[in-house]
Amino acid sequence: MKQFLEFAPILAFFIAYYLTDRDLLGATAVLIVAQVILTAVLFLRYGKLERPMQIQFWAVVLLGGLTLALNNAAFIQWRPTLVNWILAAGLALSQIFGERNLLERMLGGQLPLPRRAWNTLAWGWSAAFFFAGSLNLFVAYSFSEEVWVNYKLFGGFALTLCYVVITLTYLARAGHLDAGDETGPEATPEAVEADSTESRP
């Protein structure tokens, strides 16, 4: 639910864009305000902000602010790309250099999985974020501003939903969502590691 709530600022941007007769600067101002409000609500509700939300907040405030100050839409159009590429790089680097990748650190407490599954998910989501960032630039520079605004809402939501479906399908086919799976909430660290070892080729 919280992940979909994070689309609220983008929805506000979309609505403001059309209510102000396609005024990108006005919609950008609304986006900044909506992002600040959402960030404050999440911080008050959970007592902390996850790293992706921190990146999202600063990208909106800084790049949105530059768009307003310099009257240049390029800054706000680059925002989704930079956010996605930063997330992609963070996942990839944590996978290469970290003991546990960022995805496992964020979700490991709620979804115990063998190490191999976390590795697969980290590389998959890293590639997904990189693709999303690249696709945003393609749309921004190949189509009209209005098409890009529509893509920001519908395309971004569709991509996220697609990645979630792919992730759940992978976990289900690997048996990690079965009620009796040994990597469930009752699994011990030894059992999870054993599963990871046995599943290696």
RANOR-V892489 format. One record per residue. N is the residue number from 1. RES is the residue in one small letter. OMEGA is omega as a letter, one per 20 degrees, with the letter a starting at -180 (* if undefined). Layout:
[[N;RES;OMEGA] [N;RES;OMEGA]]
//
This chain:
[[1;m;a] [2;k;a] [3;q;a] [4;f;r] [5;l;a] [6;e;r] [7;f;a] [8;a;r] [9;p;r] [10;i;r] [11;l;r] [12;a;r] [13;f;a] [14;f;a] [15;i;a] [16;a;a] [17;y;a] [18;y;r] [19;l;r] [20;t;r] [21;d;r] [22;r;r] [23;d;a] [24;l;a] [25;l;r] [26;g;r] [27;a;r] [28;t;r] [29;a;r] [30;v;r] [31;l;a] [32;i;a] [33;v;a] [34;a;r] [35;q;r] [36;v;r] [37;i;a] [38;l;a] [39;t;r] [40;a;r] [41;v;a] [42;l;r] [43;f;r] [44;l;a] [45;r;a] [46;y;r] [47;g;r] [48;k;r] [49;l;r] [50;e;a] [51;r;r] [52;p;r] [53;m;r] [54;q;r] [55;i;r] [56;q;a] [57;f;a] [58;w;r] [59;a;r] [60;v;a] [61;v;a] [62;l;a] [63;l;r] [64;g;r] [65;g;r] [66;l;r] [67;t;a] [68;l;a] [69;a;a] [70;l;a] [71;n;a] [72;n;a] [73;a;a] [74;a;a] [75;f;a] [76;i;r] [77;q;r] [78;w;a] [79;r;r] [80;p;a] [81;t;a] [82;l;r] [83;v;a] [84;n;a] [85;w;r] [86;i;r] [87;l;r] [88;a;r] [89;a;r] [90;g;r] [91;l;a] [92;a;a] [93;l;r] [94;s;r] [95;q;a] [96;i;a] [97;f;a] [98;g;r] [99;e;r] [100;r;a] [101;n;a] [102;l;a] [103;l;r] [104;e;r] [105;r;a] [106;m;a] [107;l;a] [108;g;a] [109;g;a] [110;q;a] [111;l;r] [112;p;a] [113;l;r] [114;p;a] [115;r;a] [116;r;r] [117;a;r] [118;w;r] [119;n;r] [120;t;r] [121;l;a] [122;a;r] [123;w;a] [124;g;r] [125;w;r] [126;s;r] [127;a;a] [128;a;r] [129;f;r] [130;f;r] [131;f;a] [132;a;r] [133;g;r] [134;s;a] [135;l;r] [136;n;r] [137;l;r] [138;f;a] [139;v;a] [140;a;a] [141;y;a] [142;s;a] [143;f;a] [144;s;r] [145;e;a] [146;e;r] [147;v;r] [148;w;r] [149;v;r] [150;n;r] [151;y;a] [152;k;a] [153;l;a] [154;f;a] [155;g;r] [156;g;r] [157;f;a] [158;a;r] [159;l;r] [160;t;r] [161;l;r] [162;c;r] [163;y;r] [164;v;r] [165;v;r] [166;i;r] [167;t;a] [168;l;r] [169;t;r] [170;y;a] [171;l;a] [172;a;a] [173;r;r] [174;a;r] [175;g;a] [176;h;r] [177;l;r] [178;d;a] [179;a;a] [180;g;a] [181;d;a] [182;e;r] [183;t;r] [184;g;a] [185;p;a] [186;e;a] [187;a;r] [188;t;r] [189;p;a] [190;e;a] [191;a;r] [192;v;r] [193;e;r] [194;a;r] [195;d;r] [196;s;a] [197;t;a] [198;e;a] [199;s;r] [200;r;a] [201;p;*]]
//
